[in-house]
Amino acid sequence: MESNRSLTQPKPPLTTQEIGAVNIRGVDHYYEWIRQPATIQKPVMVFVHGWGGSARYWRSTATFLSDNYDCLLYDLRGFGRSKLPENPLKLSYELEEYAEDLKELLEALKIDKFYLHSHSMGASVGALFATMYPEKIERLILTCNGIFEYDKNAFAAFHKFGGYVVKFRYNWFLKFPFADRLFMARFLHRPIEKQERMAFLEDFILADYEAALGTIYTSVSLKAVEIMPQIFAEISVPTLLIAGEKDIIIPAAMGRMAASLNDNIEYVEIEKTAHFPMLEAPEIYLTKVREFVNQ
């Protein structure tokens, strides 16, 4: 069975896709708009993807939300189609730097106020952005994110293993039978469509080495453990934090802990989903998002 989508799920609305690139601090950032044709301008919803991915896995979610929003998707620096140049500027891979990238992207596209919809590592970027520039955000959606407890040995092992994973990536993996299933098994509880599994595997293999490795160290670090509780506590905009019940990448307990620090954060846990609830249970996920943004 390739997908859990029900036969009664409504057809996605007709949308247009407009793509482009804008240079942000020396790096051409790929972006795309998903919106319905021949309609009045709507509020903007910006989507931020997680580690190793790209804007591609947000497309189905954005398409369904395009009835009420003009949806802007983009690839983080060093991921997807936002390729690093041969001689990039000396920018670090700290998550605050990625929040600054987002600020400059929005300024270049003349977007002043928006809804921010983010996932995994991208949700850490989203939370940081919300505390750095709260005046720009209408509402904030954080998916599969939370607070880690520091464990020196576990973090060291994770960094070592992650370094090997990033180093030994080969294009022939894409031709290996069932490579997409094997690669995504750790991220999923319910099946998703093959094209979605393949897209994430392709993005992971093609991600820039320095960016992929650098963000492993900044996302799972002593610094992140120390500052993220304060970041969650300081969020002043209405926020929805969605967790997957079966997520082993960022367990739901970490999301509950983050939400408990701030009355502005509403916590929702989606049963029988893991690290990609927007793809594993799209109907439930979209319902929760719509309920939140329509409050």
C-alpha positions in Angstrom: 0.0 0.0 0.0 1.6 3.2 -1.1 -0.5 5.8 0.7 -2.8 6.2 3.6 -4.9 8.8 1.9 -8.6 8.1 2.0 -10.7 7.7 -1.2 -13.0 10.5 0.1 -10.3 13.1 0.5 -11.2 16.2 -1.5 -9.2 16.9 -4.7 -6.6 19.5 -4.2 -7.5 23.0 -5.6 -6.2 24.2 -8.9 -3.0 26.2 -8.2 -0.3 28.0 -10.0 3.4 27.5 -9.2 5.8 30.4 -9.7 9.5 29.7 -9.1 12.4 32.0 -8.8 15.7 32.7 -6.9 17.0 35.6 -5.0 20.5 36.2 -3.8 20.7 36.3 0.0 24.1 37.0 1.5 25.9 35.5 -1.5 23.7 32.4 -2.0 21.0 32.1 -4.6 17.9 31.0 -2.6 15.3 29.0 -4.6 11.7 29.8 -3.8 8.3 29.0 -5.2 4.8 30.4 -4.8 1.8 28.1 -4.7 -1.4 30.0 -5.0 -4.7 29.9 -6.8 -4.9 31.6 -10.2 -7.0 34.7 -10.8 -7.7 35.5 -7.1 -7.3 38.5 -5.0 -4.1 38.7 -2.9 -4.3 36.6 0.3 -2.4 36.5 3.5 1.0 34.9 3.0 2.0 31.6 4.7 5.8 30.8 4.6 7.0 27.2 4.9 10.4 26.2 6.3 11.6 22.6 5.8 13.8 20.5 8.0 17.3 19.0 7.9 18.3 17.2 4.7 15.1 18.1 2.9 13.7 20.9 0.7 10.5 22.8 0.0 9.3 19.8 -2.1 7.7 17.9 0.8 5.6 20.9 1.7 3.9 21.2 -1.7 0.9 19.0 -0.9 0.2 20.8 2.4 0.6 24.2 0.7 -1.6 23.3 -2.1 -4.5 22.4 0.2 -4.0 25.6 2.2 -3.9 27.8 -1.0 -7.6 28.4 -0.8 -6.9 30.9 2.0 -3.2 31.7 1.7 -0.6 32.6 -0.9 2.0 29.9 0.1 5.7 30.7 -0.2 8.1 27.7 0.0 11.9 28.0 -0.2 15.0 25.9 0.2 17.4 26.7 3.1 20.9 27.7 2.4 22.9 24.6 1.3 19.8 22.4 0.8 17.6 21.5 -2.1 18.1 24.0 -5.0 19.7 26.7 -2.8 23.2 25.6 -3.8 26.3 27.1 -2.2 28.7 28.8 -4.6 32.3 27.7 -5.0 33.5 30.5 -2.7 30.6 31.2 -0.3 30.7 34.0 2.2 32.0 33.0 5.6 28.6 32.3 7.1 28.1 29.9 9.9 25.5 27.1 10.1 24.1 28.4 13.4 20.3 28.3 13.3 20.1 32.1 14.1 21.9 32.6 10.8 19.2 30.7 9.0 16.6 32.9 10.7 18.5 36.0 9.3 18.5 34.4 5.9 14.7 34.1 6.1 14.4 37.8 7.2 16.4 38.9 4.2 14.5 36.7 1.8 11.2 38.2 3.0 12.6 41.7 2.7 13.7 40.9 -0.9 10.2 39.7 -1.7 8.6 42.6 0.1 6.7 40.5 2.6 6.0 42.3 5.9 3.6 40.1 7.8 2.9 36.4 7.4 2.0 33.1 8.9 5.1 30.9 9.5 4.8 27.1 9.1 7.9 25.1 9.9 9.1 21.6 10.5 11.9 19.8 12.5 15.1 21.8 12.2 13.2 24.4 10.3 10.9 24.7 13.3 13.9 25.6 15.5 14.6 28.3 12.9 11.0 29.3 13.1 11.0 29.6 16.9 14.2 31.6 16.8 12.7 33.9 14.1 9.5 34.4 16.2 11.6 35.7 19.1 13.9 37.8 16.9 11.1 39.4 14.8 7.7 38.8 16.5 6.2 41.8 14.8 6.4 40.0 11.4 4.4 36.9 12.4 0.6 36.6 12.5 0.7 33.0 13.8 3.4 30.4 14.2 3.1 26.6 13.4 6.0 24.4 14.7 5.8 20.7 13.6 8.0 18.0 15.2 10.1 20.1 17.4 10.9 20.3 21.1 13.5 20.5 23.9 16.4 18.0 24.1 18.1 17.0 27.3 21.9 17.2 27.1 23.7 13.9 27.1 27.4 14.3 26.2 28.0 10.7 25.2 24.8 10.4 23.2 25.4 13.7 21.4 29.0 12.7 20.6 27.7 9.4 19.2 25.0 11.2 17.2 27.5 13.6 15.7 29.9 10.8 14.8 27.2 8.7 13.2 25.7 11.8 11.4 29.2 12.6 10.0 29.5 9.2 8.5 25.9 9.4 7.0 26.6 12.8 5.4 30.1 11.7 4.1 29.1 8.5 2.5 26.3 9.6 0.2 26.3 8.3 -3.4 23.9 8.9 -6.3 23.7 5.1 -7.0 21.6 4.9 -3.8 18.7 6.2 -5.9 18.9 3.2 -8.1 19.0 0.7 -5.3 15.8 -1.3 -4.9 13.7 -0.1 -1.9 16.3 2.5 -1.0 13.6 5.0 -0.4 11.7 2.7 1.9 14.8 1.8 3.9 15.9 5.4 4.2 12.5 6.8 5.3 11.7 3.9 7.6 13.1 5.7 10.7 11.1 8.8 9.9 7.6 7.2 9.3 5.0 5.3 11.1 2.4 5.3 8.3 3.3 4.8 4.6 3.6 7.8 2.3 3.6 7.9 -1.5 6.8 6.7 -3.3 7.3 10.0 -5.0 7.5 11.7 -1.6 10.0 9.1 -0.3 12.2 9.5 -3.4 12.1 13.3 -3.2 13.4 13.3 0.3 16.1 10.7 -0.5 17.2 12.8 -3.5 17.3 16.0 -1.4 19.4 14.3 1.3 21.9 12.9 -1.2 22.3 16.3 -3.0 22.5 18.5 0.1 25.7 20.4 0.4 28.2 18.6 2.6 29.2 21.6 4.7 25.6 22.7 5.3 24.4 19.1 6.1 27.2 18.5 8.5 27.2 22.0 10.0 23.5 21.9 10.9 23.9 18.5 12.6 26.2 20.1 15.0 24.2 23.3 15.6 20.7 21.5 15.8 21.8 18.9 18.3 24.2 20.7 20.6 24.8 21.9 24.2 24.0 25.5 23.0 20.7 24.4 21.6 19.8 22.6 24.8 20.7 25.7 26.8 18.9 28.3 24.6 15.9 26.6 23.2 13.9 26.4 26.5 14.3 30.2 26.8 13.3 30.6 23.1 10.1 28.6 23.6 9.3 30.5 26.8 9.8 33.9 25.0 7.5 33.2 22.0 4.9 36.0 22.1 2.8 35.1 19.1 0.0 32.5 19.0 1.7 29.2 18.3 0.7 25.7 17.4 3.1 22.9 18.1 2.2 19.6 16.4 3.9 16.4 17.3 3.8 12.8 15.9 2.9 10.3 18.6 5.3 7.7 17.2 8.2 10.2 16.3 11.5 8.7 17.3 13.6 11.6 15.7 12.0 14.2 18.0 9.8 12.3 20.4 6.4 13.8 21.3 7.5 14.2 24.9 10.0 16.9 23.8 7.2 18.8 22.1 5.0 18.6 25.2 7.9 19.9 27.3 8.4 22.9 25.0 4.7 23.7 25.0 4.5 23.5 28.8 6.8 26.5 29.0 4.5 29.0 27.4 0.7 29.7 27.5 1.0 31.0 23.9 1.7 27.5 22.6 -1.1 25.1 21.9 0.0 21.5 21.7 -1.5 18.9 19.4 -0.3 15.3 19.1 -1.4 13.3 16.1 -1.8 9.6 16.7 -0.1 6.9 14.7 2.2 9.3 12.9 6.0 9.9 13.2 8.2 12.7 11.9 6.1 13.7 8.9 2.5 14.0 10.2 1.7 16.3 7.3 2.3 13.5 4.9 1.3 10.5 7.0 -2.1 11.9 8.1 -2.8 14.9 5.9 -6.5 15.2 6.6 -6.0 15.3 10.3 -3.0 17.6 10.0 -4.8 20.1 7.8 -7.8 20.1 10.1 -5.7 21.0 13.1 -3.8 23.7 11.2 -7.1 25.2 9.9 -8.7 25.2 13.3 -5.7 27.0 14.7 -5.3 29.7 12.1 -9.0 30.4 12.0 -9.2 31.1 15.8 
